[in-house]
Amino acid sequence: MEVSSEDSSGLIVRQPIFNEQLKIVSYQLRYEDSLEPGNAILSDGPSTATILLSTYASLSQDGSIRKVPLFLPFSAELLTETELPQLPKKRMLIELPPSTKVTRGLLFSLSSLRQQGYRIVLDGFALQKELFPLLRFASIIKVDMARIPRSKLLGMLKVLVKLKGTLLAQNIPDFKTLQLCKSAGFKLFQGGFISKPVVIEKDTISTKSAALLQLVQALQQPDITAKQIEGLVILDPILSFKMLRVINSAAYNLETKIESLQQAIVMLGLDQIRSWAMIIMLSNQDGKPEEWSRNLIARARMCELLAELTRVAKPETAFLAGMLSQLDLLLETRLDVILDQISVDDEVKEAVLNHHGPIGQLLHAVISFENGEWSVVKRSGIPMMLFKPAYRHSINWTESSMQAMHQ
C-alpha cells in the first residue's frame, strides 16, 4: 500500500444509504473540515467537487462506486456563485445542508439544476420553516430522526407525503427505530442502526451459532497446524470453494493460481487462511444485511494495514480484533458472551470489548473514522496521512473479496 503527499489532505469516508430491503442504493460522502459535525459541504470552488468525486471513485474497485449514486453536499454559495463542472447526473445527487440560507439566487440555481437533470437532496429536515421553500425542488427529503419528537412524526409525515420527494430517515440509531420509520412510510434509511445488533441482551447462543463458534474456536487454537486447518475447511465444500475464489481474486492478485488449500497455506500463511475461514463462515448468515459482512471485512483489513504501518501491534492480531468487533451483529448475542466461547487472549478481548491497549486504541480510531468522528481520529496518535490510503485500500480489497465470495 502506497502513501502519498496527497493523503495528508482532508479525510473522506462513505456511508451507506439503504432501501426497505436493506440493500445499498447510494452512499453519503462525509469528509473532514466540517462546518457541521461529520458532514462538511463543498464550498471552495468547482475544482473541489471534481477532486472529491474523483477521490471517492477511487474508493471502489475500478472507480465504479459499486454502481450506486453518491450524495455530495454543496454550499449555497457554490451553487449560486460558481459555475459547476460537468458532473455525472446519474452518479451524484446535490445535497443541501440544513444550515442553507434560502435566497432568490439559490432558488433560481436549484430550478436550473433540476431542469438540467440533477437531483436535489434536502438534508437534516426537521420542520424548519426557513427550509420550506426548498422542499419543492427536493427529489429526496432527509428527515432527521434525532431532532423529530416521536409525537410529531406522524403529523409531519402527513405534510411530507403530499410532496414529490422520496422520504429518507436519517440518524436512525437502532433497529427498533428503523422499524418505526418503515411503518411510518419512509423509503430510504441511513444511520448507526447498521452497526447495532438486533438483540443485545441475549446471553445464550443458538445451536447453529454454537456449532459455528466451535469451528471458530478450533481455528483459533494457537498450536493448530496447517494440516488441521485444511482438514477443518475441507469438511465444508462451500467454505473450501469460496476460500479458493477469494485467494485467487484481485484482492491478492497472485501471479500463480492457487489450486488447493495446502498450496494456499504455503503461499499466504496460517494467519491469513485462518482469518478467511472465519470471515467466510461468519458472513454466510441467512437474513443478515450484506453490508454487515462488507463492513466487517473492511474494518478488519483497515486495522491490519494501520497496525502494519504504525507497528503498534501485530497486523494479524489487529485484523482479528477488527473482525471480532462485529460478531454480535451476526450472531445476535452479546459480544462478551461470544468472546468467552472462543480462544482469544486477554489483550484481544480487552481491545474488542473496551478498546483498551494499543490494539483497542487502533480499533477505536478505525470505528471513529467509519463514523466520521474526525476529532477522535485526530486524537488517536496515528499519523493522519495513513488513514486515507488505508481506508481506500481496505474498501477496494473488500470489494474484490466480496465479489469472489458471491460469484
N, C-alpha and C positions, 0 to 999 in steps of 0.2 A: 504494500500500500504506500503510495507516494503522498508526501505532504509538500504543498507549495506555498509561496508567499500569499497567494490569493485566499488561502484557507484561514488567514488571520482576520479576514473581513467578517461582517455580521453573520451570526449563526442562523440556520434555517432548518425547519422541521415541517413535515407534512402530517396532517391529522385527518383520519378518515371520516367521511360522511356516509351514513347508511340509509338504505330503504327499509321497508317494513319487514323484509325477509333477512335483514342484517347483512345484505350484500353491499359492498362498497360501490357507490355510484359517483363519488367525487372525492377530492381532497381539499382541505383547507390549508393554505400556506401560512405559516407563522414564522416570524423571524425577529431578530434582535433589534435593539434601539427603538423600542416600542413607545408610542405616545399613549397607548393604553396597555395595561398589563398583558404581556404574552401575545399581543396581536398588533404589530406595527402596520403602518399604512404607507403606500408608495407616495412619496411627496418630493422627490429630489430630481424630477425631470424625466423625460421619456426614456432615457437610457436605463434608468433603474428598473423599469418594468421589463425591458428586454433582457437585461442581465439576470434578473431574478427568475424569469421564466426559463431562461437557458439553464441556470443553475438547478432549478427544480427538475427540469427534464433529465439532467444528469443523474438524478437520484433513482432513476428507473433504468432497467436494462435497455440498451439501445435507444435511450431517450424516449421511450414510448409512453411514460407516465401511466403505465398499466391501462392505457386506452380509456381513461376516465378523465373528465374535465377538472380544472383547478379553480378554486375560489381565490381570487387575488385582490386584496384590499387596496383601494386607492383613496387618496385625499381629494376633497372637493377642489382644492387649488390645482392639482394636477389635471383634473378633468376639465376645468374651465379655462386655465391659463396656458396650457401646453398642448401642442399637437401630439397626440398619441402615436406611437409607432404602429405599424400594421401587425396587430396581434391576432393569433388564430381564434376566430369566434367560437368554433366548436370545442376548443381545448381550454377555454378560460371563461370565467364569469367575473364581472366587475363588481366588487363588494364595497358598499358604503358603510363606514363605521358609525356607531350610534352618536358619536360626537359631531357628525356632519352638520354644518350650518347651511340651512336652505337659503339660496339666493336665486334671483331670476336667471343669472348666468348658469348656475348649476342645473336648473330645471330645463333650460334650453339645451344644454350639453347632453343631459340624460335622454331627452326626446330625440336628439340627433343620433346618439349611440344606439337607441332602440331601433331606429329606422335603418341603421347600418347592419343590424342583426346581432348586436351584442346583448347579452342577458345581464340584467342588473339584480344584485342581491342586497337587500337591506339587512344589516347586521344588528344584533342586540336590541331588537324592538321590544319595548315594554310599555306600550301605550303612551309614549312621549308625544304630546300634541304637536310639538315643533317638527316632528318627523312625518306627520300625516300627509303633507304634500308629496312625499317621496313614494308613498305606497302604490300609486297608480303606475309607476314605472317599474316596480319590482316584479321580476319573474319568480323570485324566491324571497320569502319573508322569514327571517330567523328570529324566533321568539325566545327571549332569554328566560329560561325556566328558573334561574337563580333570583330573578327580580320580580317575577309574577306570583303574587299570592294565589294559592290554590282556589280560594274563594272567588277570585276574579277571572280565573282561566276560562271557564265556560262562557261567561258573558263576553269576554274578549274574542273568543272564537266565533261567536255569532256575528260579530262585525267582520272578522277577517275572512270567513268563508265566502263572503259576498265579493271578495276581491279575486282577481285572476291569478294572483301569485300563489305558488305552492308553499305550504307551511312547513317550516323546519324547526324542530325543537332543539335548542342548543343548551349546553351546560346541564345535561342530564346526568345526575350523579350516580344513579344505580338502576338496576333492572325494574324495581318497583315503580320508579318514576317513568321509566321507559314504557311500561305497560299502560300507565295513566295517559301518557302522551299519545300512544296508539289509539286507545279507546276514545280520546278526545278529538281525533281526526287529523293529527299530524301525519305527514307522508315521509318526511326525512328526519334524520336523527343524528345528533353529534354530542359527544361529551365523555366524561370519565366512566360511564357505565360499562364500557367495553373492557375496562381493566378491573372491574369489581365482580367477584364471584356471585352467582345467583344465591347460593346458600353459604353463609359464612360461620354459622354457629354449629354446623353439623360436626360431631366429634366421632363419628364412625365412618368406616369406608365400605362402599358397596362391594359385593362379591367380585364383580367384573374389575373394579378398580384395585381390589386387593390382589387379584391374580396378576394384573399389570405391574403393581408395585413390587411383587415378589421377583419379577423378571428384572425390574429396575434395580432392586437391591442386589440381585446376583451380579449384575453388570458393574455395580459399584464396589464390589469386593476388591480391596487393594492388591490382593495376590492372585487375582484371576489371570489366567493365561490366554494367549491368542487362540489356542485350540478350544478352550472352554467358551470363549466369546463366539467363535464360529459355530460351535455346537448349539448354543442358545439361539442364535439368529436363524440358523438353518431350520429349526423347529417350526418357524413361521414363514411359509413360502412368500407371502405378500411382503413381509418385512425384508426378506432377502432381496427380492426383486427391486423394491423401492430403494434400498441402500445402494445397490449397484447403479441404479439410474441416477441417483444424486451424485455419487462419486464420479461418474463419467460425464456429468453435466458441466456447463460453463462455470459453475461455482468453483470448481477446481482446475478446469482447463488443463488436464493432464495430457501429455504427449502420447502416452501409452494407454490403450484401452484396458480397463480392469475387467477381467473375466471371472474372478472368483473372490470370495470373501477373504480367503487366505492371502491372496495377492494384494487385496485392499489393505489388510492389516500391515503387511510388509511396507507398502508404499506410504501409508498415512499414519501409521502408529496406532497403538491400542486406544489412546485417549480419544482420538478423532472418531474411530469406529464405535467406541462405547457411547460417545455423545450422540452420534447419529442414530444409533439403535434406539436410544431413549427418546429422542425427538420424534422419530417416525412413529413409535408406539404411542406416545402421548398425543401426537397430532391426529391420530386416527380415531377420534372420539365422535361418535354419531351425535348429531344435533347441536354441535358446537360451532359458533361462527368461525369461518376460515381465518378471520383477522386475528383471533387469539393465537393460532399456530404461527401466523406470519409474524406477529409481534414478539412471540416467544423466541423464535429463531433470530430475528434481527437484534433483539436485546442481548441475547447470549453472545452473538457474534461481535457486537459493538463492545461489550465488556471484555471479550477476549482480545480484541485489537488494542483497546486502550491499555490493558494490562501489559501487552507486549511492548507497546511504545513507551510506557512510563516505567515499566519494570517494578511496579509496586506489588505485583503478585504473579503467580504462575498463570499464563494465559488459559491453560486448560481448566484451572480451578475457577477463574473468573467466568469462563464460558458456562461451567456447571452452575455457578451461583445465579447467573442471568436466567438460565433455563428453569431452575428450580423455583425462581421467584414468582412464577405464574402457575404453578401446579394447582393451586386452589381453584383457579378458573376452570381448568379442565376436569378436575376430579370432584368439584363441588364439596370440598371438605376443608376445614381449617388447615392452614399451612403448617402450624406446629404439629398437628396430628399426623400429617403426611410425612414430615421430616423425621418423626420418631419411628416411622416404619421402614426407613431406608438407611443405608450405611453411609452417612456423610459426617465428616469430622466437625468438631465444635466450632472451628473457625468459619466454615461454610454456613453452618446453621445460624450462628450469630449474625453473619453477614446478610443472610436472606431474611431472617425474622426481624432484626433490629438495626440493620445497616451499620453494624459495629466493625471495627478493624479496617485495614486497607481495602479488602475486597468489598466490604459493606459500604464504605465511603464511595468507592468507584461505582458500585451498583446504584447507589443513591443519586450520584451525578448523572448516570445514564437515564434513570427514570425521570429525573428533573428535566433533562434535555428533551425527552419524549413529550413532556407536558408543557414545554415552552417556558419553564421557570428559569429564566436566564440569570437572575441574581443568585440563585442557588448554584447554578452551574459555575458561575464565576468564582464563587467561594470554595469550590471543590479542591482547589490546588492543582488541578490538572491543566496543563497549558491549553489555552483556548483554541489555538490553531490546530489542535489534534481532533477536536470534536467533529468539525465539518467533514473531513475526509473519512473518519471512522464511520460516521453516520451514512455517508454516501456509499461507502464500500459495503456496509452491512445491509443496506437496502437492496443494492444490486445482487449481492451474494444470496440474499433471502429469496429474491425473485427467481433466480436461477434454480435454487433448491426447491422452491415450491412448485415450479413448473415440472421439474423432474419427478417429484413425488406424485403429481396428479396426472401425469401423462399415461 
